[in-house]
Amino acid sequence: AQQAAMMGVPAGAIIMAQAPLRPGSTAVPASGEGTPSISRSGTPAGGAVPVVARVGGVQSPPPPPPPPADPERLAREARAAEELAPFLRDASPPSSASDGSSSSAAAGTSRGLAILHAGSLPGPDVRCACEAYGSLESFRGDFGGCRGVFFATYYDLRAARQAASELSRELGRLPGGSSATGGDQGGVKVKYCVPLSSSGPSDESQLMLTRLPGATEEGEVSHVLSSFGQVRAVHYQASSGGGDDGDGDDEDYTSYLVEFYDVQDARQALLELEHSNPWGDGAGVRVGRRSPGRRKMGKDLLLLMSGWRKQNAGRDGGTTPGS
């Protein structure tokens, strides 16, 4: 670079120099205006090798290889995945139907996802990757660094399906994603998980419509509620014989359970139907109820997370209440 400056060559210019000839070789006359003759192999005739130097510039070194995975971290992540297994289901490719209708492959899907073996990934980057598929109802990275587990819950079931199918590949492209070596085949794993809100009694994605006129058909209910958002399913509810839905055994009334893909659509429908019901003032609407089995799964998952939190506090030297 100093020699180039003395010669008046501007910084950043590229200089072509010719290496010394090998013993016994002869100089080759330049073809054109000072350009050496090039052979078919791309090497200048006569054995001369062009040398390229950038004046005033610094060539950046190749990126270093990812650091080796910590065996202790991998063991903690493997134990966490094993403990979570009762709450997980393998992700299947999303339905190819353009209207997002459910299929046998999607019957076991969930709005909740668990991201496993991701301890080498920064939490904000994981959340950003999740949000690329849709709005998140909740995101928990409490156990990302210590157990390699992140929990994400989507408002829209269709967004969760898409994320379950593609998110592991996207996370593998993040800094640190290639160094994750967990699971049977290596790398970050994404599976359906019991949503963290499953312990509650209400399922906000469902609405129960009661005391509708007896002649009301399923198609009519689907048409009316589709104005709030795409409806996943409509289920006729048989009379419960005087239950709290208010139908009793009166054949003049009927009830339907309506499930939305997006929880936010169900919430909006509830707000409006409570004040203006197209089937009359006598018709009722309320949030659907979650089954006892699902509630138990949600409670058991929260208990597991609580145990993890106490273990973390003990390992970090924290104290528990009353100690």
N, C-alpha and C positions, 0 to 999 in steps of 0.2 A: 504494500500500500504506500510506503514511503517513497519507493522508487517510482511508482506511478505518479505520485504528487509532484516529484521532481521533473517528471516528463510532461507535466501539464495535463494528465489524464483526469477527467472529472470523477469524483467519488461515485461509487455505485456502478461504474462501467465494467463490462466484462472483457477481459484481455485473453486472447488466444495466443498461447506460446507453444513452441515446438520443442519437445524434449530432445536431448542430444542423441545423435545417431549411434546405433550399435556398431561395435568394431567390425570392419569389413564391409559396411554398407556405404552406399553413395547417396549424395544428396539428389533429390528429385526436383527438377525444374517445376516452378509453380505454374499452375494452369490458370488462366484468367489473370486477374489483377491481384497477385500475391496470394492466391488461394491454393493450398497444396492439393495434389491429386488424391482422390479417395478411392480405395479399392472396393470390391463388392461386399467385403465383410465389414465395411465401415471404418477400417483403419487406414490412415494416410499411407500411400505407397512409399516404399523405402524404409518402413519401420518407424516413421515419425509418429508420435502419439500426442494429440492435442491436450493441453493442460488448460483448464478453465479456472479462473480465479476471480472472485468478486471483490473489487476494491472498496474498502470502507464498510463492507457488510460482514455480518457474522452468521455463519450457518448454524441453525439450531440443531442440537443433537436429537436423535430419535427418542420418543417417549420411553421412559423406563418401564419394564414389565411390572404387572401388578404384584404387590407383596404377597407372599404365601399366606394362605388362610391360617388363622390361629386355631389349633386343634381344640383348645378349651372352649372357644366360642362356638365352633362347629358342634361340639358335644352338647352345649346348652341349647342350641337351636334344634338339634335332633330330639332332645328330651321334650322341648316345648311342642314340637310337631306331634310327637307321640301322645302327649297329654291332651292335645286339642283334637285328636282323631275322632272321638265320638261326636263332635260338633261340626265336622267337616264332610263335604261331599265333593267328589271330583268334578271339575268343570268340563262341560261338553260344548262342542261348537254351537253357536247360536243358530236358532231356526232361520232357514232361508226364506221364509214367508215374508213378503213385503209389508204385510200389515202387522207383523209382529205377533201373529196368533201363536198360541201355545201348541207344542207338539210333545210326543212321548219323550224326546230327548230333553225338552225343557221343563218337563213336569216337576223335576226336583230342584229347580233353580231357586235362588234366594237373592234378596236385595243386599245381603251381607256377604262380604268377602274377607278371607284371611290371607295375608301375604306372608309366606314362610321363608326361612333361610335368607333373610334380607338384612342381617346385622351389619353388613358392610356398606349399606346404602344410607345416605343422609335423609332424615325424615322429611324435610321440606321438599326434596326432589320426589320422594315417593308420593307425597300428597299431590303435588302438581301433576304427576303422571296419572293419578287416579281421577283428578278433576277434568282431565282431557276427555273423559267418556261421559260425563254428566255431573249434575249437582249432587253433592254429598250431604246426606243427612247427618252423618257423624264420621269422624276420622280419629282414631286413637293410635298414637305412636309411642305410648308409655313403655312398651316392651320391645321397641325396635332395636335399641343398642344392646340390651342385656339378653334377649332371647330371640332376636331376629324376627319378631312378629309384629305386623301392623294389621289393624282392623279398619275396614272401610264399609260404610253402609250408604247405599244410593237411595234417593227418592224413587227413581224410576227403575222398575225391574228390567226393562230392556237395556238400560245403560249398564246394569250389573252383569247381564249376560254377555254383552260385548266386552266389558273389561275382563271378565273371567276367561274369555277366549284369547285375548290379545295382550293383557297387561304384563304377563311374565316376560314376553319377548321384548316389550318396551323397557321394562325395568332392567333387563340384561344389557341394554345399551347405555345405561347410566354409568358415570364414574364409580367404580367399585362393583358394578353388577357382574362383570366378567370374573371377579375373584370369588364370587359366591359359589361354593361347591357342595351345597346341601342337597338332600333329596336322593332318590334312587338314580337319577340320570344327571344330577348336578344342576346348579343354578337355582334362581329364585322360583318358588312355586306359588301359584295363586289358586285357591279353592273356595267353593261356596262355604259360607259359615253361618251359623245361627246368628241373626242380627242381635246387637247388644240390647235393643229395646224389646226383645221377645218376652222378657219377664213380666211385662205389663199385661193387664187384662184386656186391653183394646187393641184391635188391628186397624189402624187408620187407613189402610188401603181398601177396606171393605165398608159398605153401607148397607144397613138392613132397612128395607122399606116395608112398612106394615100398614094394615088396614086399607090396602088399595081396593078399588072396586073389583068384585069377583071376576068380571070379564076381562080384566087387564092381562095381556099376554106378554110373554118374555120379549118378543120383538119390540113392543111398544116401550117397555122399560129400558131396553138397550138403546133405542133411538133417542129417548129423552135425555138419558144420562150421558150419552156420547157427546152432547153439546159442551160438557165440562172437560172432556178429555177421553182418550181411547179406553174403552171398557175391555177388560180381559175376559170376564165371564159373568153370566147372570144365572143364578140358581133359584129355582122355585123352592119355597119353604112350605112343607106340609104343616097343617094346623097342629099346634102343640097341645090343644085341649085346655084352653084357659090359661096359657102362660102369660108372662109379663109383657108379651108383645101386644096384648089386647085383642087378639083375633078370636080367642075362644073357639067354639065349634061353629061359628056363624059362617055359613057357606057364601054369604054375600061379600066377604072380604078375602083377600089373598095377600101373601107376603113374598118378597124376593130379596135375595142377598146378591149385591152387586160388588164386583171386585174391579178396581182400576189398576192400570199399570203403574201410574204415578201417584204417590201418596198426596202430593200437592193438589192434584185434580180432585181427589176424593174430599180433601179438606174444603175446597172451594164449593163443591157440590153440597156438602153438608151445611155450610153457612147460608147458601141461598135457599135450599129446600126447607130449612127451618123457618124461613120467613115467607116463602111463597112456593107452595107445593102444587104442582099442576094437577094432582089427583084430589085436590080439595083440602079443606082445613082439618078434616077428620083423619087424613093419612098421616102416618108417623115416619120419622127417619132418625136413625141413630148409628153410631159407629159400630162396626161388627166386633164380635168377641173372639178372642184368641182361645184356642183349645187348651185344656189343662196340660196335655202332653207337651205342646210347644212352650207353654209358660215354664214348665219344669226344666226344659232344656235351656231356656234363657237364664233361669236362676242358677242352674249348675255351672253355666259358663261364667257368670259373674263371680261365683264362689271360687272358681279356678283362678280367675284374674286377681281376686283379693288375696289368695294364697301366694301368688307370684309377687304381689306387691310387698307382702310381709317378708318374704324371703329376700327381696332386694334390699329392704330396709335393714335386715340383719346383716347381710353381706357388706353393706356400705357403712356399718357401724351406727345405724340409726336406732332409735328406741321406739318401742310401742307404747300406747297409752297405758298409764298405770305402772310403768316400769321405773 
